[in-house]
Amino acid sequence: MKNLRHVIGLVAVLALGACATAGGNAGTRSSIDHVDVTVIERIQPASTGGSFDQRYKSFRAQQGLPSVQADSRLTRAARRHAADMARRGFFGHRGSDGTKPSDRVKAAGFRPCYTAENIGQGPFNEAQIFDAWVRSYGHRVNMVRRGNTRYGVAEVGGYWVMVMAEPC
């Protein structure tokens, strides 16, 4: 149990990242300088159950925000980045080929006016990664942006990627 807490704590401190870009151009990066490890260690699966899609829609509704729709192109972009990180053993918003989130979204056939990306790595299930992102300021900012109307999420080898976008 002590080792699991150490792993989860280490993952919480080192492996949560949030990035947002406007207009697909070089944007600002929002990152977490410090995460309260004790909060992350206590994360339990969401009590409401259900899929990631249900959790995200319910969360946005609770915030008084418009609903979002899963988009296969954004899911494809998320899956490709998660697979790239898992295959090459790195963790970051810039792909191994130098691509940014907006580049990957465009390559998947989606024309964005705004793109945001949340990443995570560790022994998480859907409920745990969702809860970790909601409890993290930078990730939450990405998830509650009013203009986000589409999203995609994927996990490959313990690497999680959520891409949110607003089409032009």
N, C-alpha and C positions, 0 to 999 in steps of 0.2 A: 504494500500500500504506500509506503514511504517513497519507493521508486516511482510509482505511478504519479504521485503528487509532484515529485521533482520534474518528471517529464512534462506533465501538464503545465506546471508553473513556467518551465523553460520555454515551452511552446507559446504560452501566453505572452511572455516578455519579448521573445525574439521573432515570433512568426505570425504576427497579425499586421496586415498592411492595407491601407486604403489610398486610392488615387482617383482623382477626377480631372477631366479636361473638358474645356468648352470648345465647341466648334471643331473638335478634332485636331486643334493646334496644340502647341506646347502649352500646357496648363499648369496649375498649381498642384502640388502634391501635399496631401494631408496625411501625416503619419503620427503614430502613437509613440511618445517619448517614454512613457511609463504606464504600465498596466498594473492594477491592483491584483496581484497573483492570488490572494485569498478569495477574491470574488470569482475569478476564473476557475479556481479549484472546486468551488461549490456549484458550478453549473450542472444542472440536471436536465434531462430531456424536457422539452416544453410540455406542460401538463395538458395542453389542448390536443396534443397528438396531431395526426394528419400529416399531409405532405408539406414540403417546403413552400409550394405554391399557396396552399391554404394558410400557412403561417404568415407569409409575406402579405397576402391580401388582407388578412385579419389585422395585422400590425398596422398597415397603412390606414385601414378604415378606423381603427382606434385613434389614430392621429388626425382624423378628419381629412385625409388625403384621398385623391382619386385612386381608383384601382389600377393595377398593373396587369400586363398580360405576358405570359411566357412566350418567348420567341425562339424558334429553332435556330435561327442564324446567330443569335447571341449565345445560345447554349453551345453551338458549334465553336464559336470563338473562345468561350470559357473552357470547353473541353480541350481544345488545342493548346491553350496556355497551361492548363493543369498538367497535361501530358508532357509538354516541353519541360516544365519544372521537374516533374517526377523522373523523366528520362535522363535529364542532364544534372540533376541534383542541386538546383539553385532555388532561391526564393526571392521573387521580386516582380515588379510591374513591367519591367523591361524584359522582353523575350530574349532568348539566346541569340536570335538574329537581329536584335536591336529594336524590334517593333514595340510600339506603345499600345495601350488598350484600344485607342481609336483606330490605329492601323489594323489591328486584328479584327475589329468589328467591320471595318470597310472591306477587308479581304473576305469576310464571310458573307458579303453581299448586302450589308445593312448600311444605309446612308444616315449617319448621326449628326445632329446639331450639338449634342452633348453626350459624353460617355463617362461612366464612372466604373471603377473596378474595386472589389473587395477580394482579398486573398487570405487564406489561412492554411496552416499546415499542422497536422498532429492527429492524435487518435480521437477524432470527433465523428459523431454521427450527424445526420441532418439537423436534428433539434439542437444539438450542442453548438454546431457552427453558427446556426441562425442566432441563438441566444448570445453567443460570444460577440457576433457582429453588432447586435442590437445594443449590447452593453459597452461597446467601444465607441467613443465619440466620433472619430473620423469615419468609421464604417457606418454608423447610424446616420450621419449627415448625408452620406451617399444614398442610403436606403430611403430617406424621407424627402428627398428632393421632389418638389411638386411636379416638375417636368418629366420625371421618369415615368414612362408609360409602358416600357418593355424591359424584360430582363431575361437572363439565362444563367443557369448555375450548373456546375459540374464538379466532380471529384474524381481524381485519378491518383492512385497510390498514396492517399493521405494528403494530397494537395487539393485544396478547395479554391474555386474561382467563381465569383459572382460578377456578372457584367450587367450594368443598368444603362439604358440609353433612351434618348428622346429622338425620334426620327425627324428629319427635315421635311 
